[in-house]
Amino acid sequence: MATYAIGDVQGCFDELQKLLVEIDFKKQDRLWFVGDLVNRGPKSLEVLRFVRDLGKRAVVVLGNHDLHLVTQHEGVERKRKDDTFDDVLEADDAGELVGWLRTRPMMHAAQGYAMIHAGLPPQWSIEKAVALGKEVESALGAADYRQFLKHMYGSKPEEWSDSLTGWDRLRVIVNAMTRMRFCTPQGRMEFHAKGAKPPPGYLPWYETRLAKEAPIVFGHWSQLGLRLDPRVTCLDSGCVWGGSLSALRLEDRALYQVACAGYQAPGGE
């Protein structure tokens, strides 16, 4: 059995199928998806149905585009002009698919690796981050989850504190795990810069982490691109922007890639 971590798919179903042929995906193998299964690409519906039907063979952590689809389906956020998941919203099984997506984990840790969509601030150990992610998962899975969705968005507070409670506490967790690229050594997050160069006073989030911890696999950062550092591996190689869709076999860190046609102008997010 092999485990493959796969970068941001973003509705690129055809490329995902080509990648699975490239890795010779077998029934006993497992797939880890770093989040953003949907949006910006042309076939979000096919991606969701396929990954959902893999059952326990697939682990998916939530990304910002996934949560955006959830809020759209629930009517708590306005549509954006560059959204491309109307195929999901108009599908007969939309409720079932979005309900499945909403109950995916925020973070996954197993086999000596941790997987997150965006990043982790320096105050959180891997163990603490998993526990904090479960707080958000509980809110997303609760009967009144729509109340959480209504309070989920916003960039304040900018920094974690153990004293945070309520919506502020959950919002900081979501922002770190699905939006963050840069933070200060003290953990104050910045949400505007998208390139690879940090704003003054900030660092890429992974440069604020302790060296002695499980290696982290993440996505979300196409302008950073593929990064195969043993400590932190970024698998967002810009598939939807005309780059590649990437898979890393965790057992031996073998890399597999397929070229993508590009469904959006390069340089976006």
C-alpha positions in Angstrom: 0.0 0.0 0.0 1.2 3.5 -0.9 0.0 6.9 0.3 0.1 9.8 -2.2 -0.4 13.4 -1.1 -1.9 15.5 -3.9 -1.9 19.2 -4.4 -4.8 21.6 -5.0 -7.1 20.1 -7.6 -9.5 23.0 -7.9 -12.0 21.3 -10.2 -9.3 19.9 -12.6 -10.9 16.5 -12.8 -9.3 15.4 -16.1 -5.8 16.2 -14.8 -6.6 14.3 -11.6 -7.5 11.2 -13.6 -4.3 11.5 -15.6 -2.3 11.8 -12.4 -3.8 8.7 -11.0 -2.8 6.8 -14.1 0.7 8.2 -13.8 1.1 6.9 -10.2 -0.6 3.6 -11.1 -3.2 4.1 -8.4 -4.3 0.8 -7.0 -7.2 -0.3 -4.8 -5.1 -0.7 -1.7 -3.4 2.8 -2.1 -4.5 5.9 -0.2 -4.8 9.5 -1.4 -4.3 12.6 0.8 -5.7 15.8 -0.7 -4.4 19.1 0.7 -7.7 21.0 0.2 -9.3 23.1 -2.4 -10.9 20.3 -4.3 -13.2 22.8 -6.0 -13.4 26.1 -7.8 -11.6 28.0 -10.6 -11.4 24.8 -12.7 -14.1 23.4 -14.9 -15.3 20.2 -13.2 -15.8 20.7 -9.5 -18.8 18.4 -9.5 -16.9 15.5 -11.0 -14.0 16.0 -8.6 -16.3 16.0 -5.5 -18.3 12.9 -6.6 -15.1 11.0 -7.4 -13.3 11.8 -4.2 -16.4 11.3 -2.0 -16.9 7.8 -3.6 -13.3 6.8 -2.7 -14.6 6.5 0.9 -11.8 5.7 3.3 -9.2 5.5 0.5 -9.1 9.3 0.5 -8.4 11.9 3.2 -9.3 15.5 2.4 -8.6 18.6 4.6 -10.6 21.7 4.1 -9.3 24.6 2.0 -10.6 28.1 1.6 -12.3 27.3 -1.7 -14.0 24.3 -0.2 -15.4 26.5 2.7 -16.4 29.1 0.1 -18.5 26.5 -1.7 -20.1 25.5 1.6 -21.1 29.1 2.4 -22.4 29.6 -1.1 -24.6 26.5 -0.8 -25.9 27.7 2.6 -26.6 31.2 1.3 -24.4 33.0 3.8 -21.8 34.5 1.4 -22.1 36.3 -1.9 -21.1 34.7 -5.1 -17.8 35.9 -6.7 -17.5 36.6 -10.4 -14.6 34.0 -10.8 -16.4 31.1 -9.0 -16.8 28.1 -11.2 -18.7 25.6 -9.1 -22.3 26.3 -10.3 -22.2 22.7 -11.5 -22.1 21.6 -7.9 -24.7 24.1 -6.7 -27.1 23.1 -9.4 -26.6 19.3 -9.1 -29.4 17.1 -7.7 -27.0 15.7 -5.1 -25.6 19.1 -4.1 -26.8 18.9 -0.6 -25.3 15.5 -0.1 -22.0 16.5 -1.6 -21.6 19.8 0.2 -22.7 18.1 3.5 -19.9 15.6 2.9 -17.4 18.3 2.2 -18.4 20.4 5.2 -17.6 17.5 7.5 -14.0 16.9 6.2 -11.2 17.5 8.8 -9.3 20.7 9.1 -6.0 18.9 9.5 -4.7 15.3 9.3 -1.7 13.8 11.1 -0.6 10.2 10.5 2.3 8.1 9.2 4.8 10.6 10.6 3.3 13.5 8.5 0.9 16.3 9.1 -1.3 17.8 6.4 -2.9 21.2 6.4 -4.3 23.4 3.6 -2.5 26.7 4.4 -0.4 26.9 7.5 0.2 26.7 11.3 1.3 29.6 13.5 4.4 29.1 15.6 2.5 28.8 18.9 0.9 25.5 17.9 2.5 22.2 18.1 1.2 19.6 15.7 -0.7 17.9 18.5 -2.3 21.2 19.6 -3.2 22.1 16.1 -5.0 18.8 15.5 -7.0 19.5 18.7 -7.8 23.0 17.6 -8.9 21.8 14.2 -11.3 19.5 15.9 -13.0 22.5 17.6 -13.8 23.9 14.1 -14.9 20.5 12.9 -17.3 20.2 15.8 -18.8 23.6 14.9 -19.1 22.6 11.2 -20.7 19.4 12.1 -23.2 20.8 14.7 -26.9 21.1 14.1 -26.5 24.9 14.1 -23.5 25.0 11.8 -25.0 27.9 9.8 -24.5 30.2 12.8 -20.8 29.4 12.7 -20.7 30.0 8.9 -22.2 33.4 9.4 -19.3 34.4 11.8 -16.5 32.5 10.1 -15.1 35.2 7.8 -13.0 38.2 8.7 -9.3 38.8 9.4 -9.6 39.7 13.0 -8.1 38.7 15.4 -4.8 38.5 13.6 -3.0 36.5 16.2 -3.7 33.4 18.3 -4.2 33.6 22.1 -5.2 30.7 24.3 -7.6 33.1 26.0 -9.7 33.5 22.8 -13.3 32.2 22.9 -16.4 31.9 20.8 -16.4 33.0 17.1 -13.0 34.8 17.4 -11.3 31.6 18.5 -12.8 29.5 15.7 -12.1 32.3 13.1 -8.4 32.4 14.0 -8.1 28.7 13.6 -9.8 28.7 10.2 -7.7 31.6 9.0 -4.5 30.0 9.9 -5.4 26.6 8.5 -7.0 27.8 5.3 -5.7 31.3 4.5 -2.3 32.1 6.0 0.9 32.4 4.0 2.9 34.9 6.1 3.1 35.6 9.8 5.5 37.3 12.3 7.8 35.2 14.5 5.2 35.9 17.2 2.4 34.5 15.1 0.6 37.7 13.8 -0.9 36.7 10.5 -1.0 38.7 7.2 -3.7 37.9 4.6 -3.1 40.3 1.7 0.3 39.3 0.2 0.1 36.3 -2.3 3.6 36.2 -3.8 6.6 34.3 -2.5 8.2 37.4 -1.0 7.1 38.3 2.6 6.0 41.8 3.5 8.3 43.7 5.8 8.3 42.2 9.3 6.8 38.9 8.2 8.1 35.5 7.3 6.7 32.6 5.4 4.7 30.8 8.1 6.9 27.6 7.9 10.1 29.6 8.7 8.6 30.4 12.2 8.2 26.7 13.0 10.4 24.5 15.3 12.7 22.2 13.4 11.9 19.1 15.5 8.4 18.1 14.4 6.6 15.9 11.9 7.1 17.1 8.3 4.1 19.2 7.1 2.5 18.8 3.7 0.4 21.8 2.5 -1.0 23.6 -0.5 -2.8 27.0 -1.0 0.3 28.8 -2.3 0.6 28.5 -6.1 3.0 31.5 -6.3 5.4 29.8 -3.9 5.1 26.7 -6.1 6.3 23.2 -5.6 8.5 23.0 -2.5 10.1 19.6 -1.5 11.9 20.5 1.7 11.9 17.5 4.0 10.3 19.6 6.8 7.7 21.4 4.7 6.3 20.3 1.4 4.1 22.6 -0.7 2.2 20.7 -3.4 0.3 23.6 -4.9 2.1 23.6 -8.3 -0.6 25.8 -9.9 -2.6 23.2 -11.8 -5.6 25.5 -12.5 -3.2 28.3 -13.6 -1.5 26.2 -16.2 1.2 24.6 -14.0 1.1 21.0 -12.9 -0.9 18.7 -10.6 1.5 17.1 -8.2 1.5 14.0 -6.1 4.1 13.0 -3.5 4.4 9.3 -2.4 5.0 9.7 1.3 6.8 6.4 1.9 9.8 7.4 -0.3 9.0 11.0 -1.3 8.8 10.1 -5.0 7.3 12.9 -7.0 4.7 12.5 -9.8 3.3 15.4 -12.0 1.1 15.9 -14.9 0.9 19.1 -17.0 -2.3 21.1 -16.9 -3.9 23.1 -19.7 -4.6 26.1 -17.5 -8.1 27.4 -16.9 -7.3 30.7 -15.3 -4.8 33.4 -16.2 -1.4 32.7 -14.4 -0.6 34.7 -11.3 -4.0 34.5 -9.5 -5.1 32.7 -6.4 
